[in-house]
Amino acid sequence: MADKSSSNSIIKAEDLTMAYGDFVVQKDLTFDIKSQDIFIIMGGSGCGKSTLLKHFIGLKQPATGRVLFHSDSQQNQRESDYIDFWQAEESRRQRLMQRCGVLYQSGALWSSMTLAENIALPIGEYTDLSESDIRHLASLKLALVGLKGFEDYYPSEISGGMRKRAGLARALALEPDILFLDEPSAGLDPISARLLDDLILQLRDNLGCTLVVVTHELASIFAIGNNSVFLDAETKTMLTTGDPNELVKHSEHETVRRFLTRGAEE
Ligand SMILES: Nc1ncnc2c1ncn2[C@@H]1O[C@H](COP(=O)(O)OP(=O)(O)OP(=O)(O)O)[C@@H](O)[C@H]1O
């Protein structure tokens, strides 16, 4: 089934069923995330958005089905170029994960380290660069997210929005081609949330990253998303996949249209 529309997929979920023990969270998930998508994982509370993210970042194994990563996002793609993440050898999995940056909901910065030190940490761990090169790179990453000059600040000395951006700078430390963001605008005021959306769009446009974002903020979904999957808590499966800006108008599923219009439809 190598149709043209799936030809530049960077991640694929195939018949994925997710469960905690006997408790099935979602079943039969099949969708593609394409290179340079801003792909939104959406759905009501407790439907399994964060659980799905965990399957992509190596924290949780599928009950059944597969998570496939393209072996090299820069190349033309054939079916044989996909790696079944959970069947791959540990070393292969680690290499795949080094292509991925993650921004956790809390931001997860080390409070006892400055912003530059927070970003230098993964760079020092995974590269052989000198201390001064690492420091220089950390400054560059902070500049990328609009935090030039804040190298020596501690997380407690900056605002929530700035902490999110610093978390993004750290997620970018190893120059990932895929970024996973868990509720990036949670806890931010509307203006800071909007600025973070703008930054996310810039990162995609300037760095060519693919972004996978868990969010239920409607403004963000429409502002940044060009592709999505909708997980339904009731039927425990996906209802649809596609551009949320189209789904809000044309989805055949009332549940999806109602979610995207906050129930204001009709
Ligand atoms: N470690 C766990 N063990 C058992 N059940 C879990 C675990 N983590 C989550 N669950 C359950 O799995 C379901 C999906 O949880 P998940 O956090 O993925 O949903 P979510 O869509 O991200 O929720 P929210 O929008 O509220 O953050 C929920 O019923 C939750 O209680």
Ligand as a Chemical Component Dictionary entry (heavy atoms), coordinates in Angstrom:
data_LIG
# 
_chem_comp.id                   LIG 
_chem_comp.type                 NON-POLYMER 
_chem_comp.pdbx_formal_charge   0 
_chem_comp.three_letter_code    LIG 
# 
loop_
_chem_comp_atom.comp_id 
_chem_comp_atom.atom_id 
_chem_comp_atom.alt_atom_id 
_chem_comp_atom.type_symbol 
_chem_comp_atom.charge 
_chem_comp_atom.model_Cartn_x 
_chem_comp_atom.model_Cartn_y 
_chem_comp_atom.model_Cartn_z 
_chem_comp_atom.pdbx_ordinal 
LIG N1  N1  N 0 1.028  4.283  34.565 1  
LIG C1  C1  C 0 -0.284 4.011  34.399 2  
LIG N2  N2  N 0 -0.832 2.876  34.872 3  
LIG C2  C2  C 0 -2.137 2.576  34.698 4  
LIG N3  N3  N 0 -2.999 3.379  34.036 5  
LIG C3  C3  C 0 -2.527 4.523  33.539 6  
LIG C4  C4  C 0 -1.148 4.911  33.689 7  
LIG N4  N4  N 0 -0.955 6.106  33.063 8  
LIG C5  C5  C 0 -2.165 6.447  32.562 9  
LIG N5  N5  N 0 -3.089 5.510  32.839 10 
LIG C6  C6  C 0 -4.511 5.537  32.434 11 
LIG O1  O1  O 0 -4.545 5.484  31.009 12 
LIG C7  C7  C 0 -5.550 6.351  30.503 13 
LIG C8  C8  C 0 -4.921 7.339  29.553 14 
LIG O2  O2  O 0 -4.056 8.208  30.273 15 
LIG P1  P1  P 0 -3.219 9.365  29.556 16 
LIG O3  O3  O 0 -2.499 10.128 30.629 17 
LIG O4  O4  O 0 -2.443 8.805  28.450 18 
LIG O5  O5  O 0 -4.409 10.257 28.953 19 
LIG P2  P2  P 0 -4.384 11.751 28.424 20 
LIG O6  O6  O 0 -5.267 11.782 27.236 21 
LIG O7  O7  O 0 -2.977 12.196 28.233 22 
LIG O8  O8  O 0 -5.065 12.510 29.634 23 
LIG P3  P3  P 0 -5.106 14.084 30.044 24 
LIG O9  O9  O 0 -5.688 14.845 28.887 25 
LIG O10 O10 O 0 -6.014 14.095 31.210 26 
LIG O11 O11 O 0 -3.688 14.481 30.356 27 
LIG C9  C9  C 0 -6.214 6.994  31.719 28 
LIG O12 O12 O 0 -7.389 6.231  32.017 29 
LIG C10 C10 C 0 -5.194 6.843  32.818 30 
LIG O13 O13 O 0 -5.822 6.740  34.065 31 
# 
loop_
_chem_comp_bond.comp_id 
_chem_comp_bond.atom_id_1 
_chem_comp_bond.atom_id_2 
_chem_comp_bond.value_order 
_chem_comp_bond.pdbx_ordinal 
LIG N1  C1  SING 1  
LIG C1  N2  SING 2  
LIG C1  C4  DOUB 3  
LIG N2  C2  DOUB 4  
LIG C2  N3  SING 5  
LIG N3  C3  DOUB 6  
LIG C3  C4  SING 7  
LIG C3  N5  SING 8  
LIG C4  N4  SING 9  
LIG N4  C5  DOUB 10 
LIG C5  N5  SING 11 
LIG N5  C6  SING 12 
LIG C6  O1  SING 13 
LIG C6  C10 SING 14 
LIG O1  C7  SING 15 
LIG C7  C8  SING 16 
LIG C7  C9  SING 17 
LIG C8  O2  SING 18 
LIG O2  P1  SING 19 
LIG P1  O3  DOUB 20 
LIG P1  O4  SING 21 
LIG P1  O5  SING 22 
LIG O5  P2  SING 23 
LIG P2  O6  DOUB 24 
LIG P2  O7  SING 25 
LIG P2  O8  SING 26 
LIG O8  P3  SING 27 
LIG P3  O9  DOUB 28 
LIG P3  O10 SING 29 
LIG P3  O11 SING 30 
LIG C9  O12 SING 31 
LIG C9  C10 SING 32 
LIG C10 O13 SING 33 
# 
